[in-house]
């Protein structure tokens, strides 16, 4: 039995989100190595563990991550998407902590190659995924938790019209220590008409909305 909304491929022009695959191993590892310094300040870590699953970056690391993500996707508690731009892997958007019952919520995290940051790729990819979550997947609420000093990620949330719900103190273990995060959220009611459409209207100068990593 498949989880609602998984697997899925979503696209807007040259930007596509799709399930991560075994064939992404080489490109994913190269991206992570090249962007180590760019991403490390925002990377989640496990208390008392020598390192997170993100390092050292090897194909074995990637395969372990992929197996874990696929298990979670089949169980309906995560949606691990690769982000492609012009048919090239440039990042990742992952929905985790999917909870059903009376909550119907999930949490979005994302990162992108520094060489393409600022080109609208991640806002578009996140908008595609959020719209998918609030429709096909059947969630009522999606949130993004971002360190206060991560200005680039906070701009993504603002551009997409996420509501700032305030500070969560010591919320996540990041880069080896417990860090505060600002919680942003959208509900189905907030996103009426579609997050991607609202973002596009904002780019066109109309009424628009307001990284995890860049």
N, C-alpha and C positions, 0 to 999 in steps of 0.2 A: 504494500500500500504506500503510495506516494504522499508526502506532506503537501498541504495546499500551497500552490504557487511555486513548486520546485520539482524538477529543474526549470529554468526560464532563461530566455535571451531577450534583452531589451535594447533598443537602439534609438538614437536621435542623430541623424546625419552620420558623420564619421565616428561618432562616439557610441561604443557598444559595451554593455555589461553582460556577462555570461558566466556559467559555472567554471571555476578553476579546473584544470585538467592536468594529467600526468605530463602532457606535452609542453606545459608551461615551465617545467622545472628549470631548464637552463636560463631562460629569459628572466624568470622570477629571481633566481639566485643572483644574476648579474645586476638586476635592479637594486636588490637589497644591499649588495656589496657597495655599489656605486653611491647609494644614498644613505649609507650608514650614519654619517655625521649629521645629515639633514633630518633623519627620522629618530635617532636615538633619544633626544630629549623628551619625546612624546610616547615612547614605547612602554607598554605595560610589562611589568616584571612580576615574579613570584617571590614573596617574602621568604628569606632564608634559603632560597635556591641559588645555585651558582650563576645561572643565566636563564633567560626566558627561551621559549621555543624559537625565537627569531635568530638565535646565534648559538654556535657559529653557523654561518650561512653555507650550507652544502645541499646537494641534491637529496641526501638522506634526510636532512632537516625538512626540506620541502615535502618529501613523501610522507613523513610522519605527520606534518601539519595537514596535508591533504586528506590522509586517512581519517584523522580526527574530525576535520571539517565535514567530510562526506557522511560520517556517522551521525554527526549533529544535524546535518541537513535532512537525512532520511528520518530522523526522529522528530523533525519539525521544530527544532530549537535554534537553528541557525541557517543563514543564507549566505554562503561564501562566494562572492562575485569577483571575477577578474574584470579590470577595466581596460578596454582597447581604444586607441585613437588611431585612425587611419590604419587599421589592421595590425597595430603594434601594441603589445602589452605595456601599459604605463602605470598601473596601480591596482588598487584593490578597494572594494567596498564590501563590508561584512556586517550582516545583521546578526546580533547575538542576543542571548537572554530572552528569547521569544517565550512569552508566557500566555497561556490560554485562560480558560475559565472566565471569571468576571473582570479580568484585567485586559487581556488581548493587547499586549504591548511588546515592543522590541527595541533594542538599542543599536544604533548605527555607528560604525567606526570606518575610517577611510584613510588612505595615504596615496600619494602620487609622486612620480619621478620629478625631482627638482627641476630638470631641464624643461618640463612642460607646465610647471606650476604657473598660475595666473592666466591661463588661456581658456578658462571656463570649462575644462574637462571634468574636474571633480564636482563642481556644482551641478553640471548636467547629469553626471552619473548618479550622484546622490539623489537628485530629483527623480530620475527614472526608478531607482530602487524604492524610494519612499512612496511614490505613486503606486507601485506594484504591491508594496506591503499594505497600504490602506485600501486596496481594492481586491485584487486576486487572492492575496494571502489572508485577508480578512482581519487584519489588526485594526484596532481603534486608535492606538497611540504609538508614536515613534519618537524616541528621544536620542539626543546626541549629548555626550558629556565631554567638555573641553577644558583644558587647563586655562586659567584666566590670561596667562601671558602668551598663549598660542593665538596670536592675532589673525593669522591666515585662516585657521580653521573657524574662528569665530565669525570672520567675514563670510565664509561659506554658509553658516547657519543663518546669518542675517539676510543674505541675498535670497535664501530660499523661504524666508518668512517664518522661521522657527521662533517660538516665543521663549524669551529668557525667563526661566523659573527660579533663578537664584543660585546661590553658592552651596555646594555640597562639600563640607570640610573633610579632609583626609579621605576622599572618596575612593581613589584607586592608587595602587602601588605602581609608580611610574619611574623608570630609570633608577631603580634602587631605593625609592623612598615613597612614603605616603603623601599624596598631593591633593590639594583642593581642586575641584572642577566646577565649572558653571554648567548647569543643566538647561538644555534647550529642548523644546518639545513641540510636536504638532499632533493634532487629533484629526479624525475624519472631518469633523465640522470645520476646523481651521483650514483644511486643504481642499475645500469644495471647489470644483473646477479643475483641480490638478496642480501640483507643485511645479511641474515642468512648464506648464502653460503660463503660470504666474511669473516664473523666473524669466521666461522669454519676453513677456510683456514688459518686465522691468528693463531688460536689455534694449528694447525698442523705445524706451522713454515713456512707457505707459505706467499703469499702477502695478508695482512689483512688490516683492517681499522685502521687508526691511530696507586647518585640517586639524581628532583626533588629529590627523596630520595633513595639513595643507589641502 
